[in-house]
Amino acid sequence: MRDLRSAKTTIQILKVDKGNPEHLSRIEEFLENIEFYVTHIAQTRFGAQTFNNWMDRLRDEKTGS
């Protein structure tokens, strides 16, 4: 939750201070941490097969397949 709050706060800061490229790299880092956490929790709770099926469906929707 801390990374989610930090990403949100940093996005708000970026809106005001657009000249600092460090904000973008920090937001990216926070979001990568969130993605890792959510991926891990989903695999643990629903199993690897269900998680992989979801990821396949997301990829298919993104590519329009």
N, CA, C and O atoms as a GROMACS GRO file, in nm:
protein
  260
    1MET      N    1   0.082  -0.120   0.000
    1MET     CA    2   0.000   0.000   0.000
    1MET      C    3   0.086   0.126   0.000
    1MET      O    4   0.048   0.229  -0.055
    2ARG      N    5   0.201   0.117   0.062
    2ARG     CA    6   0.289   0.233   0.068
    2ARG      C    7   0.331   0.277  -0.072
    2ARG      O    8   0.334   0.396  -0.102
    3ASP      N    9   0.366   0.180  -0.158
    3ASP     CA   10   0.407   0.214  -0.294
    3ASP      C   11   0.293   0.276  -0.374
    3ASP      O   12   0.315   0.364  -0.457
    4LEU      N   13   0.172   0.228  -0.350
    4LEU     CA   14   0.056   0.283  -0.420
    4LEU      C   15   0.034   0.429  -0.379
    4LEU      O   16   0.011   0.515  -0.464
    5ARG      N   17   0.041   0.455  -0.251
    5ARG     CA   18   0.027   0.593  -0.203
    5ARG      C   19   0.141   0.681  -0.254
    5ARG      O   20   0.119   0.796  -0.293
    6SER      N   21   0.262   0.627  -0.254
    6SER     CA   22   0.377   0.703  -0.301
    6SER      C   23   0.365   0.735  -0.449
    6SER      O   24   0.400   0.845  -0.492
    7ALA      N   25   0.316   0.639  -0.528
    7ALA     CA   26   0.298   0.662  -0.672
    7ALA      C   27   0.195   0.774  -0.692
    7ALA      O   28   0.216   0.864  -0.773
    8LYS      N   29   0.085   0.766  -0.620
    8LYS     CA   30  -0.019   0.868  -0.632
    8LYS      C   31   0.034   1.006  -0.594
    8LYS      O   32   0.008   1.104  -0.664
    9THR      N   33   0.107   1.014  -0.485
    9THR     CA   34   0.163   1.141  -0.441
    9THR      C   35   0.263   1.195  -0.542
    9THR      O   36   0.262   1.314  -0.574
   10THR      N   37   0.348   1.108  -0.593
   10THR     CA   38   0.449   1.151  -0.689
   10THR      C   39   0.384   1.196  -0.820
   10THR      O   40   0.435   1.288  -0.884
   11ILE      N   41   0.275   1.134  -0.860
   11ILE     CA   42   0.203   1.179  -0.979
   11ILE      C   43   0.149   1.320  -0.957
   11ILE      O   44   0.155   1.404  -1.047
   12GLN      N   45   0.098   1.346  -0.839
   12GLN     CA   46   0.049   1.480  -0.809
   12GLN      C   47   0.163   1.582  -0.810
   12GLN      O   48   0.146   1.694  -0.859
   13ILE      N   49   0.277   1.543  -0.759
   13ILE     CA   50   0.395   1.631  -0.760
   13ILE      C   51   0.438   1.656  -0.905
   13ILE      O   52   0.473   1.769  -0.940
   14LEU      N   53   0.436   1.552  -0.987
   14LEU     CA   54   0.476   1.565  -1.128
   14LEU      C   55   0.386   1.665  -1.201
   14LEU      O   56   0.434   1.738  -1.288
   15LYS      N   57   0.259   1.668  -1.166
   15LYS     CA   58   0.168   1.763  -1.230
   15LYS      C   59   0.210   1.907  -1.205
   15LYS      O   60   0.190   1.994  -1.290
   16VAL      N   61   0.270   1.932  -1.089
   16VAL     CA   62   0.313   2.066  -1.052
   16VAL      C   63   0.455   2.093  -1.099
   16VAL      O   64   0.484   2.202  -1.150
   17ASP      N   65   0.543   1.996  -1.084
   17ASP     CA   66   0.686   2.011  -1.116
   17ASP      C   67   0.722   1.923  -1.235
   17ASP      O   68   0.786   1.819  -1.219
   18LYS      N   69   0.680   1.963  -1.354
   18LYS     CA   70   0.699   1.882  -1.474
   18LYS      C   71   0.843   1.878  -1.524
   18LYS      O   72   0.877   1.796  -1.609
   19GLY      N   73   0.926   1.964  -1.474
   19GLY     CA   74   1.063   1.974  -1.522
   19GLY      C   75   1.160   1.875  -1.460
   19GLY      O   76   1.277   1.871  -1.500
   20ASN      N   77   1.116   1.796  -1.365
   20ASN     CA   78   1.206   1.705  -1.296
   20ASN      C   79   1.184   1.562  -1.345
   20ASN      O   80   1.084   1.499  -1.309
   21PRO      N   81   1.276   1.510  -1.428
   21PRO     CA   82   1.258   1.375  -1.483
   21PRO      C   83   1.268   1.264  -1.378
   21PRO      O   84   1.228   1.150  -1.404
   22GLU      N   85   1.320   1.296  -1.261
   22GLU     CA   86   1.331   1.196  -1.155
   22GLU      C   87   1.194   1.147  -1.110
   22GLU      O   88   1.179   1.032  -1.068
   23HIS      N   89   1.094   1.233  -1.119
   23HIS     CA   90   0.959   1.194  -1.079
   23HIS      C   91   0.909   1.076  -1.163
   23HIS      O   92   0.849   0.983  -1.109
   24LEU      N   93   0.934   1.080  -1.292
   24LEU     CA   94   0.888   0.971  -1.379
   24LEU      C   95   0.954   0.838  -1.342
   24LEU      O   96   0.887   0.735  -1.339
   25SER      N   97   1.083   0.841  -1.316
   25SER     CA   98   1.151   0.716  -1.281
   25SER      C   99   1.103   0.663  -1.147
   25SER      O  100   1.094   0.542  -1.128
   26ARG      N  101   1.073   0.751  -1.054
   26ARG     CA  102   1.021   0.706  -0.924
   26ARG      C  103   0.882   0.646  -0.939
   26ARG      O  104   0.852   0.543  -0.878
   27ILE      N  105   0.797   0.709  -1.021
   27ILE     CA  106   0.662   0.655  -1.045
   27ILE      C  107   0.673   0.518  -1.107
   27ILE      O  108   0.603   0.425  -1.067
   28GLU      N  109   0.760   0.504  -1.204
   28GLU     CA  110   0.780   0.375  -1.270
   28GLU      C  111   0.825   0.268  -1.170
   28GLU      O  112   0.777   0.155  -1.174
   29GLU      N  113   0.915   0.305  -1.082
   29GLU     CA  114   0.964   0.212  -0.980
   29GLU      C  115   0.850   0.169  -0.887
   29GLU      O  116   0.835   0.050  -0.856
   30PHE      N  117   0.770   0.265  -0.841
   30PHE     CA  118   0.658   0.233  -0.753
   30PHE      C  119   0.561   0.138  -0.823
   30PHE      O  120   0.516   0.040  -0.764
   31LEU      N  121   0.528   0.168  -0.950
   31LEU     CA  122   0.432   0.085  -1.023
   31LEU      C  123   0.486  -0.054  -1.050
   31LEU      O  124   0.410  -0.151  -1.050
   32GLU      N  125   0.616  -0.067  -1.074
   32GLU     CA  126   0.675  -0.199  -1.091
   32GLU      C  127   0.663  -0.281  -0.963
   32GLU      O  128   0.633  -0.400  -0.967
   33ASN      N  129   0.686  -0.216  -0.849
   33ASN     CA  130   0.672  -0.285  -0.720
   33ASN      C  131   0.528  -0.330  -0.698
   33ASN      O  132   0.504  -0.441  -0.649
   34ILE      N  133   0.433  -0.245  -0.734
   34ILE     CA  134   0.292  -0.281  -0.720
   34ILE      C  135   0.258  -0.397  -0.811
   34ILE      O  136   0.189  -0.491  -0.770
   35GLU      N  137   0.305  -0.392  -0.935
   35GLU     CA  138   0.279  -0.501  -1.029
   35GLU      C  139   0.335  -0.633  -0.977
   35GLU      O  140   0.268  -0.736  -0.986
   36PHE      N  141   0.456  -0.632  -0.924
   36PHE     CA  142   0.517  -0.753  -0.869
   36PHE      C  143   0.433  -0.808  -0.754
   36PHE      O  144   0.408  -0.928  -0.747
   37TYR      N  145   0.389  -0.720  -0.665
   37TYR     CA  146   0.310  -0.762  -0.550
   37TYR      C  147   0.176  -0.822  -0.594
   37TYR      O  148   0.138  -0.930  -0.548
   38VAL      N  149   0.105  -0.753  -0.682
   38VAL     CA  150  -0.026  -0.801  -0.727
   38VAL      C  151  -0.012  -0.934  -0.801
   38VAL      O  152  -0.094  -1.024  -0.784
   39THR      N  153   0.091  -0.945  -0.883
   39THR     CA  154   0.116  -1.070  -0.956
   39THR      C  155   0.139  -1.185  -0.858
   39THR      O  156   0.081  -1.293  -0.874
   40HIS      N  157   0.221  -1.162  -0.759
   40HIS     CA  158   0.251  -1.265  -0.660
   40HIS      C  159   0.125  -1.307  -0.584
   40HIS      O  160   0.100  -1.427  -0.566
   41ILE      N  161   0.048  -1.209  -0.539
   41ILE     CA  162  -0.074  -1.240  -0.464
   41ILE      C  163  -0.174  -1.316  -0.551
   41ILE      O  164  -0.234  -1.412  -0.504
   42ALA      N  165  -0.191  -1.274  -0.675
   42ALA     CA  166  -0.286  -1.342  -0.765
   42ALA      C  167  -0.244  -1.487  -0.789
   42ALA      O  168  -0.329  -1.576  -0.787
   43GLN      N  169  -0.116  -1.510  -0.812
   43GLN     CA  170  -0.069  -1.647  -0.834
   43GLN      C  171  -0.088  -1.732  -0.708
   43GLN      O  172  -0.123  -1.849  -0.718
   44THR      N  173  -0.064  -1.674  -0.594
   44THR     CA  174  -0.078  -1.746  -0.468
   44THR      C  175  -0.224  -1.780  -0.439
   44THR      O  176  -0.255  -1.893  -0.400
   45ARG      N  177  -0.311  -1.684  -0.458
   45ARG     CA  178  -0.452  -1.706  -0.422
   45ARG      C  179  -0.529  -1.787  -0.524
   45ARG      O  180  -0.615  -1.867  -0.486
   46PHE      N  181  -0.500  -1.769  -0.652
   46PHE     CA  182  -0.580  -1.832  -0.756
   46PHE      C  183  -0.508  -1.943  -0.831
   46PHE      O  184  -0.570  -2.015  -0.909
   47GLY      N  185  -0.379  -1.957  -0.807
   47GLY     CA  186  -0.302  -2.060  -0.875
   47GLY      C  187  -0.239  -2.006  -1.003
   47GLY      O  188  -0.289  -1.914  -1.066
   48ALA      N  189  -0.128  -2.068  -1.038
   48ALA     CA  190  -0.053  -2.022  -1.155
   48ALA      C  191  -0.132  -2.037  -1.284
   48ALA      O  192  -0.125  -1.950  -1.371
   49GLN      N  193  -0.207  -2.145  -1.298
   49GLN     CA  194  -0.281  -2.169  -1.423
   49GLN      C  195  -0.388  -2.062  -1.445
   49GLN      O  196  -0.401  -2.008  -1.554
   50THR      N  197  -0.465  -2.032  -1.341
   50THR     CA  198  -0.568  -1.928  -1.353
   50THR      C  199  -0.505  -1.794  -1.382
   50THR      O  200  -0.553  -1.719  -1.467
   51PHE      N  201  -0.397  -1.764  -1.313
   51PHE     CA  202  -0.327  -1.637  -1.337
   51PHE      C  203  -0.278  -1.629  -1.480
   51PHE      O  204  -0.295  -1.527  -1.546
   52ASN      N  205  -0.217  -1.736  -1.530
   52ASN     CA  206  -0.166  -1.736  -1.668
   52ASN      C  207  -0.280  -1.720  -1.769
   52ASN      O  208  -0.263  -1.654  -1.871
   53ASN      N  209  -0.394  -1.781  -1.741
   53ASN     CA  210  -0.511  -1.763  -1.829
   53ASN      C  211  -0.555  -1.617  -1.833
   53ASN      O  212  -0.587  -1.564  -1.940
   54TRP      N  213  -0.558  -1.553  -1.717
   54TRP     CA  214  -0.594  -1.410  -1.712
   54TRP      C  215  -0.495  -1.326  -1.792
   54TRP      O  216  -0.535  -1.238  -1.868
   55MET      N  217  -0.367  -1.354  -1.774
   55MET     CA  218  -0.265  -1.277  -1.846
   55MET      C  219  -0.278  -1.298  -1.997
   55MET      O  220  -0.262  -1.204  -2.074
   56ASP      N  221  -0.306  -1.420  -2.038
   56ASP     CA  222  -0.326  -1.447  -2.181
   56ASP      C  223  -0.445  -1.368  -2.235
   56ASP      O  224  -0.439  -1.311  -2.343
   57ARG      N  225  -0.553  -1.366  -2.158
   57ARG     CA  226  -0.671  -1.290  -2.200
   57ARG      C  227  -0.641  -1.141  -2.210
   57ARG      O  228  -0.686  -1.075  -2.303
   58LEU      N  229  -0.567  -1.089  -2.115
   58LEU     CA  230  -0.530  -0.947  -2.120
   58LEU      C  231  -0.443  -0.916  -2.242
   58LEU      O  232  -0.463  -0.815  -2.309
   59ARG      N  233  -0.348  -1.004  -2.271
   59ARG     CA  234  -0.264  -0.984  -2.389
   59ARG      C  235  -0.346  -0.989  -2.517
   59ARG      O  236  -0.326  -0.909  -2.608
   60ASP      N  237  -0.441  -1.084  -2.523
   60ASP     CA  238  -0.526  -1.096  -2.641
   60ASP      C  239  -0.611  -0.971  -2.661
   60ASP      O  240  -0.626  -0.923  -2.773
   61GLU      N  241  -0.666  -0.919  -2.553
   61GLU     CA  242  -0.747  -0.796  -2.563
   61GLU      C  243  -0.663  -0.678  -2.605
   61GLU      O  244  -0.708  -0.594  -2.682
   62LYS      N  245  -0.540  -0.671  -2.554
   62LYS     CA  246  -0.452  -0.560  -2.587
   62LYS      C  247  -0.413  -0.563  -2.735
   62LYS      O  248  -0.405  -0.459  -2.799
   63THR      N  249  -0.389  -0.682  -2.789
   63THR     CA  250  -0.347  -0.693  -2.929
   63THR      C  251  -0.466  -0.703  -3.022
   63THR      O  252  -0.449  -0.700  -3.144
   64GLY      N  253  -0.586  -0.715  -2.967
   64GLY     CA  254  -0.706  -0.722  -3.050
   64GLY      C  255  -0.730  -0.858  -3.110
   64GLY      O  256  -0.803  -0.870  -3.208
   65SER      N  257  -0.671  -0.962  -3.053
   65SER     CA  258  -0.689  -1.098  -3.105
   65SER      C  259  -0.817  -1.159  -3.057
   65SER      O  260  -0.848  -1.273  -3.091
   0.00000   0.00000   0.00000
